[in-house]
Amino acid sequence: MSDAAAPSASPAPARPARRGFGRRPADDGPRASFRQLLPYLTEHRRVLAWVIALSVLGAAASLAQPLLVNQVITRVQHASPLGWLVWALVALVVVAGIISGYQHYLLQRTGEGVVLSSRRRIVARLLNLPIAEFDRRRTGDLVSRVGADSTALRAVLTQGLIDAIGGALTFLGALVGMAIIDPVLLGLTVLVIGVSVVVVVLLSGRIRTASARAQKKVGDLTAAVERAISSVRTIRAAGATAREIAAVDDDARGAWQMGIQVARISALVVPVAGIALQVSFLVVLGIGGYRVASGAISVASLVTFIIFLFMLVMPLGNAFGAITSVNSALGALGRIEEIIALPGEDAHDARSASLAQLRADAPALAFDRVSFAYPVDSAASSPVDSAKPNGDPALVLHDVSFEVPRGKRTALVGPSGAGKSTTLALIERFYDPTAGSIRLGGVDIADLPRDELRAQLGYVEQDAPALAGSLRDNLTLGAPDATDDECRRVLEAVNLGEVLARSPLGLAAPVGEEGVMLSGGERQRLAIARALLAAPPILLLDESTSSLDGRNEQLMREAIDAVAEDRTMIVIAHRLSTVVDSDQIVVLDHGQVVGVGTHSELVAAVPLYRELAKHQLLV
């Protein structure tokens, strides 16, 4: 045992500004390159190849139409019978329409496939990120990347990119046809179109930047709404509804302003194709009429040239639209790729050991001179402790050493901010120690795969969360193969039988969003039941009975005692009455171990523990 004076605590770091209480500096957010977009497209390369083939057929059908029109006008001028030309022209129009409709369907379906694949990738990465990433990021912003940002990728396919590929063929064909008919008129047309292309190129970069900013603002708005809705009861009780509405409205206005900026820039791009067409048409009509009058070209050739002109400018409009949609999508893709590029939780796992190497003669768990500081960018948002020991003020735990005997109950006690919850978070490997090591059965847990380690642990968090869904969904989270009878037995064991009886749905009864249809004590008991049903070798209980009344607390202790036989338990408790009978009590203060022993030993030897016991009338 040790007997040390409590070191003075340094001030806790300031929490990062949150919506409604402060603002983060704005930034433009990440922007992706077109190369990063290609994997999403090549995943559907077979369908896209078929779409491109349809585009070629459609381009051929469209380019053939002016040629037939030329023949029709020529025959009319010479009073010759039209014969099959009219029917051929009608057939080409119908074929082009059918091809266009089917191509549109394939593009829409492929666009949905791109959205699906992007959502799968980002969700898979999100749920594997280190806990520290969730500490420093807002939930609503992450949700926005799955929803709004991934949806923006659909526009790449449905608003012009593949159409632009087919349109390029039409453009080239029309260009060749116009060059054959009249190079002079073509030169004037190209001059007008060239100016419009330069304008679009100059604006495209601004569109991408503005789109990235707009997507970020949408993420800010989603985060603000998520925060307000998840805390709506607290906000109402505090009379802060008007202030929260104003805060969310501020984010909504920010998103609106950025959307207006995108619209303003896009508004400069969209009319360019129309203006180019109108100016080109007027030039061709004026100069072409003069050349017809001079006998340089025929009326049929002028009409054919004008049709080719429309075919030249329309694909150009599609290309301009593609530039706009692709740049918007690249802004959204940048936010998606930012998350996908983050290393997963197990990216640096050594995986050099396995559970087969655990030694039965070693302590269940052992802390060996463990020190820990939260990462710089997530320390302020740590949901647990703010202890600051002597030495490095950033350390939450400092030189912590103790052993947890196998099959025994160990309690962690100490004042708030002593480092108790952080200790359990390190055992679960939500974070890794800054220094020192934690051993499970004699094996450093840093050498074990996280999934294998966590299969040995049953963790009941301090806030006792309940997942939206049914009672069964919550119970079987860690034991998916559990039977209904096993679920009912464990619910009865934690005195939740009345919850089953409340609804005719039984185990299928919903618990509501975040367990809102359960009381705080019921949510806590449900969380404990979930851990008990999984029946792991080691149970970690963080203030697991803090929301229970005396009767339910006694029933809970009996249920835990029954299931804890031959199991190792680590229990955190502020009420010493719940842990005085523990086999071992570890006293923490400001991130340091100041005593280890039984209740009677600690009362006699550790002033801090004796003071805690005195305040709770246990001595």
Disulfide bonds with the S-S distance in Angstrom:
none
